[in-house]
């Protein structure tokens, strides 16, 4: 599958589910109240991620909020690995979200959508 087909498939997946923001920008983490969410964070109902919950999403400021990237994470404390969809995130917002996953026992890598390859 070509990369543009991959991103289009993710866009179709997101289009089938309205994101639920259960942790709005600025809200505290339920178990770590000193941590505040720098962007809206939530999930896609009706989808399933490796932890058995809906796919996690970071939601940025771009409209429409199509998939702009993915953060692949590893948490050695849990231990688990999963990915977070970035919806409508600018490059700066993507870096902010990535920073959340690169601390303590966590590590993350950002896979950004290459808009230029989709226009060819």
C-alpha positions as a Markdown table, in Angstrom:
| # | Residue | x | y | z |
|---|---|---|---|---|
| 1 | Unk | 0.0 | 0.0 | 0.0 |
| 2 | Unk | 1.4 | 3.4 | -1.0 |
| 3 | Unk | 1.8 | 5.9 | 1.8 |
| 4 | Unk | -1.0 | 8.1 | 0.4 |
| 5 | Unk | -3.3 | 5.1 | 0.5 |
| 6 | Unk | -2.3 | 4.6 | 4.2 |
| 7 | Unk | -3.1 | 8.2 | 5.2 |
| 8 | Unk | -6.4 | 8.1 | 3.1 |
| 9 | Unk | -7.4 | 4.9 | 5.0 |
| 10 | Unk | -6.8 | 6.6 | 8.3 |
| 11 | Unk | -8.8 | 9.6 | 7.2 |
| 12 | Unk | -11.7 | 7.2 | 6.3 |
| 13 | Unk | -11.4 | 5.5 | 9.7 |
| 14 | Unk | -11.6 | 8.8 | 11.5 |
| 15 | Unk | -14.5 | 9.9 | 9.3 |
| 16 | Unk | -16.5 | 6.9 | 10.7 |
| 17 | Unk | -16.2 | 8.1 | 14.3 |
| 18 | Unk | -16.5 | 11.5 | 15.9 |
| 19 | Unk | -13.6 | 12.1 | 18.4 |
| 20 | Unk | -14.5 | 12.3 | 22.1 |
| 21 | Unk | -12.4 | 14.8 | 24.0 |
| 22 | Unk | -12.3 | 13.4 | 27.5 |
| 23 | Unk | -9.2 | 15.5 | 28.5 |
| 24 | Unk | -9.5 | 19.0 | 27.2 |
| 25 | Unk | -6.5 | 21.3 | 26.7 |
| 26 | Unk | -5.3 | 22.5 | 30.1 |
| 27 | Unk | -7.1 | 19.9 | 32.1 |
| 28 | Unk | -5.1 | 17.8 | 34.7 |
| 29 | Unk | -4.3 | 14.1 | 34.2 |
| 30 | Unk | -6.6 | 12.0 | 36.4 |
| 31 | Unk | -3.7 | 10.2 | 38.1 |
| 32 | Unk | -1.0 | 12.8 | 37.8 |
| 33 | Unk | -2.7 | 16.2 | 38.6 |
| 34 | Unk | 0.6 | 18.1 | 38.2 |
| 35 | Unk | 0.5 | 17.2 | 34.4 |
| 36 | Unk | -1.8 | 19.4 | 32.3 |
| 37 | Unk | -2.8 | 18.4 | 28.8 |
| 38 | Unk | -1.2 | 20.8 | 26.3 |
| 39 | Unk | -3.8 | 19.9 | 23.5 |
| 40 | Unk | -7.2 | 18.3 | 23.5 |
| 41 | Unk | -6.8 | 14.6 | 24.0 |
| 42 | Unk | -9.4 | 11.8 | 23.6 |
| 43 | Unk | -10.3 | 8.8 | 21.6 |
| 44 | Unk | -12.3 | 7.5 | 18.7 |
| 45 | Unk | -15.4 | 5.5 | 19.9 |
| 46 | Unk | -16.1 | 2.3 | 18.0 |
| 47 | Unk | -12.4 | 1.7 | 17.3 |
| 48 | Unk | -9.9 | -0.5 | 19.2 |
| 49 | Unk | -6.3 | 0.1 | 20.1 |
| 50 | Unk | -3.8 | -2.4 | 21.6 |
| 51 | Unk | -4.9 | -1.4 | 25.2 |
| 52 | Unk | -8.5 | -2.5 | 24.3 |
| 53 | Unk | -9.8 | 1.1 | 24.3 |
| 54 | Unk | -10.7 | 3.4 | 21.5 |
| 55 | Unk | -7.8 | 4.8 | 19.4 |
| 56 | Unk | -6.2 | 7.7 | 21.2 |
| 57 | Unk | -6.1 | 11.1 | 19.5 |
| 58 | Unk | -4.4 | 14.4 | 20.0 |
| 59 | Unk | -6.5 | 17.2 | 18.4 |
| 60 | Unk | -4.9 | 20.4 | 17.1 |
| 61 | Unk | -6.1 | 23.7 | 15.7 |
| 62 | Unk | -6.3 | 22.9 | 12.0 |
| 63 | Unk | -9.7 | 22.7 | 10.4 |
| 64 | Unk | -10.7 | 20.2 | 9.0 |
| 65 | Unk | -9.1 | 17.9 | 11.6 |
| 66 | Unk | -7.8 | 15.3 | 9.3 |
| 67 | Unk | -4.9 | 12.9 | 10.2 |
| 68 | Unk | -1.7 | 14.9 | 10.2 |
| 69 | Unk | 0.5 | 12.3 | 11.8 |
| 70 | Unk | 0.9 | 9.4 | 14.3 |
| 71 | Unk | 3.0 | 9.1 | 17.4 |
| 72 | Unk | 4.2 | 5.6 | 18.1 |
| 73 | Unk | 4.8 | 5.1 | 21.9 |
| 74 | Unk | 6.5 | 2.7 | 24.2 |
| 75 | Unk | 5.9 | 2.8 | 27.9 |
| 76 | Unk | 8.3 | 0.6 | 29.9 |
| 77 | Unk | 6.5 | 1.2 | 33.1 |
| 78 | Unk | 3.2 | -0.4 | 32.0 |
| 79 | Unk | 4.8 | -2.1 | 29.8 |
| 80 | Unk | 3.0 | -1.5 | 26.5 |
| 81 | Unk | 3.3 | 0.1 | 23.1 |
| 82 | Unk | 0.6 | 1.9 | 21.1 |
| 83 | Unk | 0.0 | 4.8 | 18.8 |
| 84 | Unk | -1.8 | 8.1 | 19.0 |
| 85 | Unk | -3.4 | 9.8 | 15.9 |
| 86 | Unk | -2.8 | 13.4 | 15.4 |
| 87 | Unk | -5.9 | 15.2 | 14.1 |
| 88 | Unk | -5.5 | 18.6 | 12.7 |
| 89 | Unk | -2.2 | 19.3 | 14.4 |
| 90 | Unk | 0.3 | 21.9 | 13.1 |
| 91 | Unk | 4.0 | 20.9 | 13.1 |
| 92 | Unk | 4.4 | 22.7 | 16.4 |
| 93 | Unk | 1.4 | 21.0 | 18.0 |
| 94 | Unk | 2.8 | 17.6 | 16.8 |
| 95 | Unk | 6.1 | 18.4 | 18.6 |
| 96 | Unk | 4.2 | 19.4 | 21.7 |
| 97 | Unk | 2.3 | 16.1 | 21.7 |
| 98 | Unk | 5.4 | 14.1 | 21.1 |
| 99 | Unk | 7.1 | 15.8 | 24.1 |
| 100 | Unk | 4.4 | 14.3 | 26.3 |
| 101 | Unk | 5.4 | 10.8 | 25.3 |
| 102 | Unk | 9.2 | 11.4 | 25.6 |
| 103 | Unk | 9.6 | 11.6 | 29.4 |
| 104 | Unk | 10.1 | 9.2 | 32.3 |
| 105 | Unk | 9.6 | 5.6 | 31.2 |
| 106 | Unk | 8.0 | 6.6 | 27.9 |
| 107 | Unk | 9.5 | 7.0 | 24.5 |
| 108 | Unk | 7.8 | 8.1 | 21.3 |
| 109 | Unk | 8.5 | 8.8 | 17.7 |
| 110 | Unk | 6.5 | 11.0 | 15.3 |
| 111 | Unk | 5.5 | 9.9 | 11.8 |
| 112 | Unk | 4.3 | 13.0 | 10.0 |
| 113 | Unk | 2.1 | 13.0 | 6.9 |
| 114 | Unk | 3.9 | 14.2 | 3.9 |
| 115 | Unk | 1.4 | 16.4 | 2.1 |
| 116 | Unk | 3.6 | 16.9 | -0.9 |
| 117 | Unk | 3.7 | 13.2 | -1.8 |
| 118 | Unk | -0.1 | 13.1 | -2.0 |
| 119 | Unk | -0.3 | 15.8 | -4.7 |
| 120 | Unk | 1.9 | 13.8 | -7.1 |
